């Protein structure tokens, strides 16, 4: 347990920031799952539309340093490749 006022405040701030970041990570996972679901349904134009919306989400979360920019690029690349591979 924190002993000083400063340490107590930092612990409070860490809890609040952790809750905020967790919400953003959840938003990221949801965006990725939406694209995967659209790909599995087989409609390429719908998948592309969902992908465009999710790219914005992924980029904004990477800009906030919730995930690394390379991880964001990897997700976008794999989703894009999966859409391009659709018949």
N, CA, C and O atoms as a Tinker XYZ file with bonds, in Angstrom:
   348  protein
     1  N      0.854000   -1.189000    0.000000    73     2
     2  CA     0.000000    0.000000    0.000000    64     1     3
     3  C      0.889000    1.239000    0.000000    63     2     4     5
     4  O      1.977000    1.249000    0.576000    81     3
     5  N      0.396000    2.277000   -0.661000    73     3     6
     6  CA     1.142000    3.531000   -0.750000    64     5     7
     7  C      1.181000    4.220000    0.611000    63     6     8     9
     8  O      0.181000    4.268000    1.327000    81     7
     9  N      2.354000    4.753000    0.953000    73     7    10
    10  CA     2.522000    5.368000    2.262000    64     9    11
    11  C      2.403000    6.884000    2.236000    63    10    12    13
    12  O      2.007000    7.484000    3.235000    81    11
    13  N      2.732000    7.506000    1.135000    73    11    14
    14  CA     2.700000    8.959000    1.086000    64    13    15
    15  C      1.516000    9.428000    0.250000    63    14    16    17
    16  O      0.929000    8.657000   -0.510000    81    15
    17  N      1.179000   10.695000    0.401000    73    15    18
    18  CA     0.076000   11.270000   -0.370000    64    17    19
    19  C      0.383000   11.192000   -1.860000    63    18    20    21
    20  O     -0.487000   10.896000   -2.678000    81    19
    21  N      1.638000   11.464000   -2.188000    73    19    22
    22  CA     2.040000   11.421000   -3.591000    64    21    23
    23  C      1.876000   10.005000   -4.165000    63    22    24    25
    24  O      1.392000    9.836000   -5.284000    81    23
    25  N      2.277000    9.010000   -3.401000    73    23    26
    26  CA     2.170000    7.627000   -3.862000    64    25    27
    27  C      0.708000    7.197000   -3.971000    63    26    28    29
    28  O      0.340000    6.460000   -4.886000    81    27
    29  N     -0.128000    7.662000   -3.030000    73    27    30
    30  CA    -1.562000    7.342000   -3.101000    64    29    31
    31  C     -2.182000    7.939000   -4.355000    63    30    32    33
    32  O     -2.978000    7.293000   -5.036000    81    31
    33  N     -1.807000    9.186000   -4.652000    73    31    34
    34  CA    -2.341000    9.849000   -5.848000    64    33    35
    35  C     -1.895000    9.110000   -7.105000    63    34    36    37
    36  O     -2.701000    8.886000   -8.008000    81    35
    37  N     -0.622000    8.730000   -7.173000    73    35    38
    38  CA    -0.128000    8.009000   -8.350000    64    37    39
    39  C     -0.859000    6.676000   -8.508000    63    38    40    41
    40  O     -1.142000    6.254000   -9.629000    81    39
    41  N     -1.167000    6.008000   -7.385000    73    39    42
    42  CA    -1.901000    4.738000   -7.447000    64    41    43
    43  C     -3.309000    4.964000   -8.001000    63    42    44    45
    44  O     -3.797000    4.174000   -8.809000    81    43
    45  N     -3.961000    6.053000   -7.559000    73    43    46
    46  CA    -5.298000    6.394000   -8.081000    64    45    47
    47  C     -5.230000    6.667000   -9.577000    63    46    48    49
    48  O     -6.051000    6.174000  -10.350000    81    47
    49  N     -4.232000    7.463000   -9.974000    73    47    50
    50  CA    -4.101000    7.813000  -11.390000    64    49    51
    51  C     -3.817000    6.570000  -12.235000    63    50    52    53
    52  O     -4.330000    6.432000  -13.345000    81    51
    53  N     -3.006000    5.681000  -11.704000    73    51    54
    54  CA    -2.682000    4.456000  -12.434000    64    53    55
    55  C     -3.932000    3.608000  -12.637000    63    54    56    57
    56  O     -4.130000    3.039000  -13.710000    81    55
    57  N     -4.780000    3.522000  -11.605000    73    55    58
    58  CA    -6.030000    2.765000  -11.727000    64    57    59
    59  C     -6.943000    3.366000  -12.789000    63    58    60    61
    60  O     -7.520000    2.645000  -13.603000    81    59
    61  N     -7.070000    4.691000  -12.776000    73    59    62
    62  CA    -7.930000    5.359000  -13.756000    64    61    63
    63  C     -7.399000    5.170000  -15.173000    63    62    64    65
    64  O     -8.164000    4.888000  -16.095000    81    63
    65  N     -6.100000    5.324000  -15.342000    73    63    66
    66  CA    -5.501000    5.181000  -16.671000    64    65    67
    67  C     -5.615000    3.750000  -17.167000    63    66    68    69
    68  O     -5.847000    3.513000  -18.352000    81    67
    69  N     -5.451000    2.792000  -16.252000    73    67    70
    70  CA    -5.571000    1.382000  -16.623000    64    69    71
    71  C     -6.987000    1.076000  -17.107000    63    70    72    73
    72  O     -7.165000    0.344000  -18.081000    81    71
    73  N     -7.988000    1.628000  -16.438000    73    71    74
    74  CA    -9.376000    1.408000  -16.848000    64    73    75
    75  C     -9.630000    2.018000  -18.221000    63    74    76    77
    76  O    -10.297000    1.409000  -19.059000    81    75
    77  N     -9.108000    3.202000  -18.452000    73    75    78
    78  CA    -9.274000    3.874000  -19.742000    64    77    79
    79  C     -8.601000    3.084000  -20.859000    63    78    80    81
    80  O     -9.191000    2.871000  -21.918000    81    79
    81  N     -7.362000    2.651000  -20.620000    73    79    82
    82  CA    -6.627000    1.896000  -21.622000    64    81    83
    83  C     -7.288000    0.554000  -21.920000    63    82    84    85
    84  O     -7.283000    0.097000  -23.062000    81    83
    85  N     -7.857000   -0.078000  -20.889000    73    83    86
    86  CA    -8.534000   -1.352000  -21.085000    64    85    87
    87  C     -9.725000   -1.192000  -22.020000    63    86    88    89
    88  O     -9.983000   -2.051000  -22.863000    81    87
    89  N    -10.441000   -0.101000  -21.866000    73    87    90
    90  CA   -11.570000    0.171000  -22.748000    64    89    91
    91  C    -11.135000    0.358000  -24.187000    63    90    92    93
    92  O    -11.796000   -0.117000  -25.111000    81    91
    93  N    -10.022000    1.051000  -24.377000    73    91    94
    94  CA    -9.514000    1.261000  -25.730000    64    93    95
    95  C     -9.030000   -0.052000  -26.355000    63    94    96    97
    96  O     -9.249000   -0.295000  -27.542000    81    95
    97  N     -8.375000   -0.892000  -25.555000    73    95    98
    98  CA    -7.928000   -2.191000  -26.074000    64    97    99
    99  C     -9.125000   -3.044000  -26.478000    63    98   100   101
   100  O     -9.080000   -3.752000  -27.484000    81    99
   101  N    -10.187000   -2.974000  -25.694000    73    99   102
   102  CA   -11.407000   -3.709000  -26.014000    64   101   103
   103  C    -12.009000   -3.204000  -27.324000    63   102   104   105
   104  O    -12.475000   -3.996000  -28.143000    81   103
   105  N    -12.000000   -1.903000  -27.518000    73   103   106
   106  CA   -12.497000   -1.295000  -28.754000    64   105   107
   107  C    -11.685000   -1.793000  -29.955000    63   106   108   109
   108  O    -12.239000   -2.069000  -31.019000    81   107
   109  N    -10.375000   -1.903000  -29.768000    73   107   110
   110  CA    -9.498000   -2.410000  -30.821000    64   109   111
   111  C     -9.861000   -3.841000  -31.190000    63   110   112   113
   112  O    -10.008000   -4.165000  -32.368000    81   111
   113  N    -10.005000   -4.695000  -30.184000    73   111   114
   114  CA   -10.325000   -6.096000  -30.436000    64   113   115
   115  C    -11.674000   -6.232000  -31.141000    63   114   116   117
   116  O    -11.832000   -7.061000  -32.037000    81   115
   117  N    -12.633000   -5.420000  -30.734000    73   115   118
   118  CA   -13.954000   -5.449000  -31.355000    64   117   119
   119  C    -13.870000   -5.061000  -32.827000    63   118   120   121
   120  O    -14.506000   -5.691000  -33.672000    81   119
   121  N    -13.094000   -4.033000  -33.137000    73   119   122
   122  CA   -12.951000   -3.588000  -34.523000    64   121   123
   123  C    -12.343000   -4.693000  -35.378000    63   122   124   125
   124  O    -12.773000   -4.914000  -36.509000    81   123
   125  N    -11.346000   -5.383000  -34.841000    73   123   126
   126  CA   -10.698000   -6.463000  -35.586000    64   125   127
   127  C    -11.669000   -7.623000  -35.793000    63   126   128   129
   128  O    -11.725000   -8.208000  -36.874000    81   127
   129  N    -12.434000   -7.951000  -34.751000    73   127   130
   130  CA   -13.397000   -9.050000  -34.857000    64   129   131
   131  C    -14.483000   -8.740000  -35.881000    63   130   132   133
   132  O    -14.958000   -9.646000  -36.567000    81   131
   133  N    -14.879000   -7.483000  -35.993000    73   131   134
   134  CA   -15.899000   -7.113000  -36.981000    64   133   135
   135  C    -15.398000   -7.380000  -38.391000    63   134   136   137
   136  O    -16.150000   -7.863000  -39.238000    81   135
   137  N    -14.136000   -7.070000  -38.646000    73   135   138
   138  CA   -13.569000   -7.313000  -39.979000    64   137   139
   139  C    -13.497000   -8.810000  -40.247000    63   138   140   141
   140  O    -13.858000   -9.265000  -41.332000    81   139
   141  N    -13.037000   -9.571000  -39.275000    73   139   142
   142  CA   -12.935000  -11.024000  -39.445000    64   141   143
   143  C    -14.308000  -11.625000  -39.716000    63   142   144   145
   144  O    -14.446000  -12.507000  -40.564000    81   143
   145  N    -15.313000  -11.155000  -39.006000    73   143   146
   146  CA   -16.679000  -11.652000  -39.211000    64   145   147
   147  C    -17.153000  -11.328000  -40.625000    63   146   148   149
   148  O    -17.767000  -12.169000  -41.282000    81   147
   149  N    -16.869000  -10.111000  -41.096000    73   147   150
   150  CA   -17.272000   -9.718000  -42.448000    64   149   151
   151  C    -16.562000  -10.564000  -43.492000    63   150   152   153
   152  O    -17.151000  -10.903000  -44.518000    81   151
   153  N    -15.307000  -10.909000  -43.243000    73   151   154
   154  CA   -14.558000  -11.760000  -44.180000    64   153   155
   155  C    -15.172000  -13.156000  -44.227000    63   154   156   157
   156  O    -15.325000  -13.732000  -45.304000    81   155
   157  N    -15.523000  -13.700000  -43.063000    73   155   158
   158  CA   -16.105000  -15.043000  -43.017000    64   157   159
   159  C    -17.474000  -15.100000  -43.694000    63   158   160   161
   160  O    -17.864000  -16.139000  -44.226000    81   159
   161  N    -18.201000  -13.981000  -43.674000    73   159   162
   162  CA   -19.512000  -13.952000  -44.329000    64   161   163
   163  C    -19.369000  -13.989000  -45.849000    63   162   164   165
   164  O    -20.304000  -14.382000  -46.546000    81   163
   165  N    -18.211000  -13.584000  -46.371000    73   163   166
   166  CA   -17.928000  -13.749000  -47.778000    64   165   167
   167  C    -18.254000  -12.573000  -48.682000    63   166   168   169
   168  O    -18.043000  -12.663000  -49.892000    81   167
   169  N    -18.757000  -11.482000  -48.142000    73   167   170
   170  CA   -19.079000  -10.312000  -48.966000    64   169   171
   171  C    -17.872000   -9.371000  -48.972000    63   170   172   173
   172  O    -17.577000   -8.710000  -47.976000    81   171
   173  N    -17.181000   -9.324000  -50.115000    73   171   174
   174  CA   -15.931000   -8.568000  -50.184000    64   173   175
   175  C    -16.147000   -7.065000  -50.020000    63   174   176   177
   176  O    -15.358000   -6.407000  -49.342000    81   175
   177  N    -17.195000   -6.508000  -50.624000    73   175   178
   178  CA   -17.418000   -5.056000  -50.520000    64   177   179
   179  C    -17.771000   -4.661000  -49.092000    63   178   180   181
   180  O    -17.329000   -3.623000  -48.601000    81   179
   181  N    -18.570000   -5.495000  -48.428000    73   179   182
   182  CA   -18.906000   -5.212000  -47.029000    64   181   183
   183  C    -17.663000   -5.315000  -46.151000    63   182   184   185
   184  O    -17.467000   -4.511000  -45.240000    81   183
   185  N    -16.835000   -6.302000  -46.432000    73   183   186
   186  CA   -15.605000   -6.484000  -45.648000    64   185   187
   187  C    -14.684000   -5.286000  -45.820000    63   186   188   189
   188  O    -14.066000   -4.833000  -44.856000    81   187
   189  N    -14.590000   -4.769000  -47.045000    73   187   190
   190  CA   -13.748000   -3.600000  -47.292000    64   189   191
   191  C    -14.274000   -2.375000  -46.549000    63   190   192   193
   192  O    -13.493000   -1.584000  -46.020000    81   191
   193  N    -15.593000   -2.219000  -46.509000    73   191   194
   194  CA   -16.184000   -1.078000  -45.808000    64   193   195
   195  C    -15.905000   -1.158000  -44.308000    63   194   196   197
   196  O    -15.549000   -0.161000  -43.679000    81   195
   197  N    -16.068000   -2.344000  -43.748000    73   195   198
   198  CA   -15.805000   -2.531000  -42.316000    64   197   199
   199  C    -14.315000   -2.341000  -42.032000    63   198   200   201
   200  O    -13.939000   -1.779000  -41.003000    81   199
   201  N    -13.473000   -2.812000  -42.950000    73   199   202
   202  CA   -12.024000   -2.669000  -42.794000    64   201   203
   203  C    -11.633000   -1.191000  -42.740000    63   202   204   205
   204  O    -10.837000   -0.792000  -41.890000    81   203
   205  N    -12.181000   -0.388000  -43.634000    73   203   206
   206  CA   -11.859000    1.049000  -43.657000    64   205   207
   207  C    -12.220000    1.715000  -42.327000    63   206   208   209
   208  O    -11.478000    2.559000  -41.826000    81   207
   209  N    -13.361000    1.329000  -41.764000    73   207   210
   210  CA   -13.765000    1.902000  -40.478000    64   209   211
   211  C    -12.829000    1.443000  -39.357000    63   210   212   213
   212  O    -12.501000    2.217000  -38.458000    81   211
   213  N    -12.404000    0.182000  -39.416000    73   211   214
   214  CA   -11.566000   -0.340000  -38.336000    64   213   215
   215  C    -10.139000    0.194000  -38.411000    63   214   216   217
   216  O     -9.468000    0.293000  -37.384000    81   215
   217  N     -9.665000    0.539000  -39.609000    73   215   218
   218  CA    -8.311000    1.092000  -39.750000    64   217   219
   219  C     -8.187000    2.386000  -38.956000    63   218   220   221
   220  O     -7.165000    2.638000  -38.317000    81   219
   221  N     -9.220000    3.191000  -39.000000    73   219   222
   222  CA    -9.221000    4.439000  -38.244000    64   221   223
   223  C     -9.087000    4.171000  -36.744000    63   222   224   225
   224  O     -8.328000    4.845000  -36.047000    81   223
   225  N     -9.829000    3.185000  -36.262000    73   223   226
   226  CA    -9.778000    2.823000  -34.845000    64   225   227
   227  C     -8.393000    2.305000  -34.465000    63   226   228   229
   228  O     -7.832000    2.705000  -33.445000    81   227
   229  N     -7.856000    1.426000  -35.279000    73   227   230
   230  CA    -6.544000    0.839000  -34.991000    64   229   231
   231  C     -5.473000    1.924000  -34.964000    63   230   232   233
   232  O     -4.621000    1.941000  -34.076000    81   231
   233  N     -5.519000    2.831000  -35.942000    73   231   234
   234  CA    -4.513000    3.894000  -35.999000    64   233   235
   235  C     -4.609000    4.832000  -34.797000    63   234   236   237
   236  O     -3.590000    5.234000  -34.235000    81   235
   237  N     -5.835000    5.179000  -34.405000    73   235   238
   238  CA    -5.974000    6.108000  -33.282000    64   237   239
   239  C     -5.473000    5.478000  -31.987000    63   238   240   241
   240  O     -4.885000    6.164000  -31.151000    81   239
   241  N     -5.699000    4.187000  -31.816000    73   239   242
   242  CA    -5.241000    3.510000  -30.606000    64   241   243
   243  C     -3.715000    3.379000  -30.621000    63   242   244   245
   244  O     -3.072000    3.458000  -29.574000    81   243
   245  N     -3.141000    3.181000  -31.807000    73   243   246
   246  CA    -1.679000    3.129000  -31.904000    64   245   247
   247  C     -1.080000    4.504000  -31.640000    63   246   248   249
   248  O     -0.022000    4.608000  -31.018000    81   247
   249  N     -1.744000    5.562000  -32.105000    73   247   250
   250  CA    -1.259000    6.915000  -31.863000    64   249   251
   251  C     -1.241000    7.253000  -30.374000    63   250   252   253
   252  O     -0.394000    8.017000  -29.910000    81   251
   253  N     -2.184000    6.675000  -29.635000    73   251   254
   254  CA    -2.245000    6.904000  -28.185000    64   253   255
   255  C     -1.297000    5.988000  -27.424000    63   254   256   257
   256  O     -1.236000    6.028000  -26.196000    81   255
   257  N     -0.550000    5.154000  -28.168000    73   255   258
   258  CA     0.453000    4.249000  -27.613000    64   257   259
   259  C     -0.145000    3.192000  -26.689000    63   258   260   261
   260  O      0.502000    2.730000  -25.749000    81   259
   261  N     -1.398000    2.818000  -26.975000    73   259   262
   262  CA    -2.010000    1.709000  -26.248000    64   261   263
   263  C     -1.425000    0.406000  -26.782000    63   262   264   265
   264  O     -1.180000   -0.536000  -26.029000    81   263
   265  N     -1.204000    0.368000  -28.115000    73   263   266
   266  CA    -0.466000   -0.731000  -28.731000    64   265   267
   267  C      0.660000   -0.116000  -29.553000    63   266   268   269
   268  O      0.609000    1.065000  -29.896000    81   267
   269  N      1.667000   -0.908000  -29.866000    73   267   270
   270  CA     2.796000   -0.423000  -30.641000    64   269   271
   271  C      2.376000   -0.205000  -32.087000    63   270   272   273
   272  O      1.504000   -0.909000  -32.597000    81   271
   273  N      2.989000    0.762000  -32.743000    73   271   274
   274  CA     2.622000    1.074000  -34.128000    64   273   275
   275  C      2.876000   -0.107000  -35.054000    63   274   276   277
   276  O      2.151000   -0.289000  -36.032000    81   275
   277  N      3.896000   -0.914000  -34.763000    73   275   278
   278  CA     4.164000   -2.078000  -35.601000    64   277   279
   279  C      3.080000   -3.145000  -35.446000    63   278   280   281
   280  O      2.742000   -3.840000  -36.404000    81   279
   281  N      2.545000   -3.265000  -34.244000    73   279   282
   282  CA     1.456000   -4.217000  -34.029000    64   281   283
   283  C      0.221000   -3.760000  -34.792000    63   282   284   285
   284  O     -0.490000   -4.578000  -35.376000    81   283
   285  N     -0.032000   -2.469000  -34.786000    73   283   286
   286  CA    -1.168000   -1.933000  -35.535000    64   285   287
   287  C     -0.988000   -2.199000  -37.021000    63   286   288   289
   288  O     -1.932000   -2.598000  -37.704000    81   287
   289  N      0.223000   -1.978000  -37.522000    73   287   290
   290  CA     0.510000   -2.215000  -38.932000    64   289   291
   291  C      0.337000   -3.692000  -39.275000    63   290   292   293
   292  O     -0.169000   -4.025000  -40.347000    81   291
   293  N      0.748000   -4.567000  -38.384000    73   291   294
   294  CA     0.627000   -6.010000  -38.613000    64   293   295
   295  C     -0.840000   -6.422000  -38.711000    63   294   296   297
   296  O     -1.216000   -7.191000  -39.596000    81   295
   297  N     -1.665000   -5.906000  -37.798000    73   295   298
   298  CA    -3.101000   -6.213000  -37.842000    64   297   299
   299  C     -3.709000   -5.734000  -39.158000    63   298   300   301
   300  O     -4.436000   -6.474000  -39.821000    81   299
   301  N     -3.408000   -4.497000  -39.527000    73   299   302
   302  CA    -3.975000   -3.938000  -40.754000    64   301   303
   303  C     -3.524000   -4.739000  -41.971000    63   302   304   305
   304  O     -4.323000   -5.007000  -42.868000    81   303
   305  N     -2.258000   -5.119000  -42.004000    73   303   306
   306  CA    -1.714000   -5.860000  -43.133000    64   305   307
   307  C     -2.387000   -7.219000  -43.274000    63   306   308   309
   308  O     -2.766000   -7.616000  -44.376000    81   307
   309  N     -2.533000   -7.921000  -42.179000    73   307   310
   310  CA    -3.131000   -9.260000  -42.228000    64   309   311
   311  C     -4.596000   -9.201000  -42.620000    63   310   312   313
   312  O     -5.071000  -10.039000  -43.387000    81   311
   313  N     -5.316000   -8.211000  -42.097000    73   311   314
   314  CA    -6.733000   -8.077000  -42.459000    64   313   315
   315  C     -6.874000   -7.715000  -43.933000    63   314   316   317
   316  O     -7.735000   -8.248000  -44.633000    81   315
   317  N     -6.028000   -6.813000  -44.392000    73   315   318
   318  CA    -6.054000   -6.399000  -45.800000    64   317   319
   319  C     -5.746000   -7.576000  -46.719000    63   318   320   321
   320  O     -6.401000   -7.757000  -47.746000    81   319
   321  N     -4.750000   -8.375000  -46.349000    73   319   322
   322  CA    -4.384000   -9.540000  -47.145000    64   321   323
   323  C     -5.532000  -10.544000  -47.184000    63   322   324   325
   324  O     -5.781000  -11.165000  -48.218000    81   323
   325  N     -6.225000  -10.703000  -46.072000    73   323   326
   326  CA    -7.357000  -11.642000  -46.024000    64   325   327
   327  C     -8.489000  -11.170000  -46.926000    63   326   328   329
   328  O     -9.154000  -11.981000  -47.572000    81   327
   329  N     -8.709000   -9.858000  -46.971000    73   327   330
   330  CA    -9.757000   -9.311000  -47.846000    64   329   331
   331  C     -9.363000   -9.482000  -49.305000    63   330   332   333
   332  O    -10.191000   -9.850000  -50.137000    81   331
   333  N     -8.096000   -9.214000  -49.615000    73   331   334
   334  CA    -7.631000   -9.362000  -51.005000    64   333   335
   335  C     -7.698000  -10.824000  -51.462000    63   334   336   337
   336  O     -7.907000  -11.094000  -52.644000    81   335
   337  N     -7.522000  -11.755000  -50.539000    73   335   338
   338  CA    -7.539000  -13.167000  -50.886000    64   337   339
   339  C     -8.957000  -13.701000  -51.114000    63   338   340   341
   340  O     -9.128000  -14.823000  -51.591000    81   339
   341  N     -9.953000  -12.914000  -50.780000    73   339   342
   342  CA   -11.341000  -13.371000  -50.976000    64   341   343
   343  C    -11.634000  -13.512000  -52.465000    63   342   344   345
   344  O    -11.176000  -12.713000  -53.282000    81   343
   345  N    -12.407000  -14.544000  -52.800000    73   343   346
   346  CA   -12.741000  -14.792000  -54.210000    64   345   347
   347  C    -13.796000  -13.823000  -54.706000    63   346   348
   348  O    -14.195000  -13.887000  -55.869000    81   347
